[in-house]
């Protein structure tokens, strides 16, 4: 049972929940396979919950309570875990945030702002303050920290996921921050590209009509153990799409968009050049 100590239960509510689940399972003398028998879930799904990487669905929590004879403990904790994972995020984004952590590939189109996983603190804070200028600073801090935490998916060397992002060139030309801060934002994107953590492409401003001309932010996620998903987002809402036929059309459209964008190496050079221009910008008189 020493392996149960591998997970730091103090790191987060999901980590604490996962550690408790593993401890109860091992105390009952059950393997992962024995624990999921009779449910609709697989061994890998339960394993990810035990590692604090995935939220336990209510029906699986009830199943675990029956198998482990824990008197409804895991069912009662489900809501606490859900709330903990969504603090600082919009409720409509809960499903895609969880999916993002276990995706094998993530393809994203961002026409108007840099993606949340690529934003610097200054950029994130500027967006939140612009949308809610009178919000108390401590409430903004919670949202900023939650968004910055998503960037951890690029820091785990064990992750095998691929992140491909296509950005409109206007993001390099229309500053939302002072020059130094914009240079930092662009340098972050370029740095992740040079470290081979992401593959960025730039869609030139004069590319003409393209498949996502009328679309806002779009994410396409694929998984090793589940069907692909599409997530689209606007100012105050987001929609997750799992209809196979629609997802297939989104993936085809993204392939066409990728073909219209600059190659990755040329895109990185353009991002780095824009960052340098901001660094060298003269302060306003």
N, C-alpha and C positions, 0 to 999 in steps of 0.2 A: 504493500500500500504506500510505499515511499513515493511512488510516482505521483501521487495526489498532491504532493507539495510543490511540484514543478510550476503550477500556476499560482501567481500572486493574487489571492482573493481580494486584496485591498486596492487593486488597480482600478476596479470599476465594479458597478453592480452586476453586469453580465459575467465578469470574471468570478466574483463571489458566488453567483448562482451556479456557474459551471463547475466550480470547485466543489460545492456542496453536492451537486448531482453526482459527480464522480465518486466522492467519498461515500455517499449512500449506496451507490451501485456496487462498489467494491466491498463495502461492509456486508452487503447482502450476498456476496460471492458470485455475482453475475458478470458475464462478459457483455460487451456492447451488443453483440448479436442476440444474446438471450434477453437483453432488456428491450430491444425493439420488436421482438417477435410478437405477432398479433397486432402490430400497428401498421400504418401505411408508410412509415419512414425507414430509411436505411441506416446502416452503421456509420457511414461517413457523416451523415446529418447529425446524429447524436454526438459523435466525436467532436464536431465543430462547436456544438453547444457547450460541451464540457471544457473546451479550451477558451470559452468566452467570446467566440467569433460569430456566433449566430444566436438569434432569439428563439426561444422554445415556443412553438405554437400551442395554443390552449389545449387542443385535443391530444397532443403528445405529452403535455404536462399531466393531464388526467390519466393517461396511460401509464406514465412513470409512477404516479402516486399509487396506482393499483398494483403494479408489479413490485415496487419497492416498499409498499405498505407504509407510506409516509403521511397518511391522514390528510391529504389535500394540500400539503406544504408547497409543492411546485406549482399547483394551480393558483394558489394565493399569491405566489411571487411573480407570476407571469406579467401582471400589469406593472409591477415595480420595475422590472427589467425593460419593458417596452418604453416606459416613461424615461428611464435613465438613458437609453440609447437615442432618444429623440430630443433630449434637452438642447435647446439652441437651434433646432431645425424645425422647419414647417412640417405640420402633420402630414400633408399630402406627399412629402418626399420620403417618408419612413421606409417604404418598401424598396425604393431604389437605393437608398443609403445602405441598407443591409445587403442588397444584391451587389453593390459596388465592391464590397469587401471580399467577395468570393468569386467574382467574375474572372474568367480566363482571358477575355478580351473586352476592352471598352473602346468604342469608337464614338467620338464626340464632335459635334458641330457647334461652334459658338460665334455668332455674328456680331454681337454687341458688347459683350464683356468677356474677360478672361474666365475660364472655368474655375469653379470654387476650389478644386484640388490644386490649382496652379497659382492661386492668388497669394500675394504677400499680405502681411498684416495691415500695412497702410492702405492697400487697395481694398481689402475687405472692409475695413473700418469706414473708408470713404463712401462705399456703396450703401452700407447700413445707415450712416448718418444722413446721407442724401434722401433716403427713403423715409426715415423717421427722425427728423431733426430735433424733436423735443423729447425723445426717449431718454430716460435716465442712463448715465454712463455705465452703471453696473449691469443693466439689462443688455446694452450693446456689447459689453465685454463677453457675456455668456455666448452670444451669437458668434462673435468673432472667434472665440476660442474653439467653439464647436466646428466652425468651418475650417479653421487651420488644422484641427486634429485629423481631418480627412486626408490631408497631405501625407500622413504616415504610410499610406499604401505605397509610396515611392521609396521609403526608407528600409523596408524589409527585404533583405537580400534573398530570402527564401521564396518570395513571391514569383510566380511564373506568368503572371498576367501581362498582357500587352495593352498599352494605352496609346491610342492614336487620336490626335486632335487636329481638326482643321479650323483655323482662325481666319476671320476676314481681315484684310490688310488695314482696314480703318482702325483696328485696335492698336496698330503701331503708330498711327498718325494723329489720332484724336486723344490728347491727354486728359485724364480725369484727376491727375495728381501733379504736383510740382515736378519739374524736370528730373531732379535727383531720384525722387520716388518712382517716377515712371521708368527711369533707367534700371532701377532695382527690380521692378516688376518684369521688365523684358529680360533682364539678365537671369532671373529665376527660370523662366521658360527655356531660354537658350541653354542654361546650365544643365537642366534636366535632360535636354536633348543631347548635349555633348556627353553626358554620363550614361547615355543609352537607357534612360528610365522611361522616356516617352518618345514618340515620333510625331513631331509637329509639322504641319503643312500650312502654308499661307495661300488663301485664295486672293489673287490680285483684285484690286478695286475695279479694274477695267475688264474683268473676266466675262462680263455679260450675264445673260440668264443662265441659271444653273438649277439643279433639282430642288434645292432648299431655298430658293429665292424668297418664298413667302413664309418660311418657317423660322421659328425662334430656336432656342437651344434644344438640341436633340442628342440623346445618348442611346447607343445600341450596345447591349451587353450580352455576351455568350458565356455559357457555363459548361463544365464537364459533366454535371449530373442533373441538369435541368434545361428546359427549353429556353431560347433567347428571349430577351425583353427589349422593349423600346420605351424610353421615357422622354416626354416633351414637357417643357416648362415655359410659362409666361410669368408676368409680374406677380400675381397673387394666386397662382394655381399651377398644378402639375398633373400630368396624366400618364399612367403606366399602361402600356399596351402589350398583351401577350398573345393576341390572335396570330397564329402562324402565318396566315396569308398576308396580313398587314405588315408583320415584322419582316417578311421576305421582301416586300416592296420597299421598305425603308432601307434594308441592307443593299438592295440593288441601286437605289438612289444615292446612297453613300458612296458606293463604288464609282458612280459617275462623277460625284463631287470630287472624290480623290483624284480622278483623272484630270479634272479641270484645274486643280490647285498646283502650285509650284512643287517640284520635287523636294524631299526632306532636306537635303543638304543646301539647296538654294534658299529654302525657307529659313533655315537656321542662320545663314549668312545675312539674310534680310532682317531678321530679328536682332541680331548682334549689331548690325549697322544702325538700326533705329535706336537701340540702347545707347550707342556711342553718340549719336546726334543729341539725345537728351542730356547726356553727361556734359557735352560741350556747349549746351544752350546757355546763352547769356541771361542773367537774371533780369527780370522786368525793371525798367527804369522807374 
